[in-house]
């Protein structure tokens, strides 16, 4: 899809990676509406980007998501793409996981993005794009991160079916599976202490890969472990 002039709703824009994606899309000429859980950070980003429309939402509240999707579409005159970059993490042995923490992981990482996309789809133009951030752990479940890995794998599986179901509308579904990126998320874990993680992957490289994937209608952004680079599939 052509990003210049595209009407893009970025959810999770108050987060580090979501904000970086919003800035990258704005630099590419997209027309944005941004949404986030943190009202102050969302408003600051909207102002930074020239006063774009913004919404504050609870990503796991269905009615909040529907209202925000409707507001974004009305502000932009429709949607050409929706980018969902919400997420939380927790650490610890699978056998010791707290049920409430597990429920929140799946609510934010899996059920929330699914609901937000469903809310946006009636407003999404044919030939548009859906971008979902799963993670490398969707394909490579990690010790001490079983529930987080499972929540991202579930989102990735859902994206693969959605992609096939939207083929008639020529809507692409881009599943973004970056390795660990230093966004401060591990410092806000719902539970536990992080295992030894690799050095954070370059954030701008993730943004560049997502924009490239949107332009060519790719299915995935994933790490090539031999080259140490993100590739499109």
Beta strands, then each sheet from edge to edge (+ up, - down):
strand 1: 7-11
strand 2: 31-36
strand 3: 53-56
strand 4: 79-84
strand 5: 124-133
strand 6: 172-177
strand 7: 220-224
strand 8: 229-232
sheet 1: 3+ 2+ 1+ 4+ 5+ 6+ 7+ 8-
end
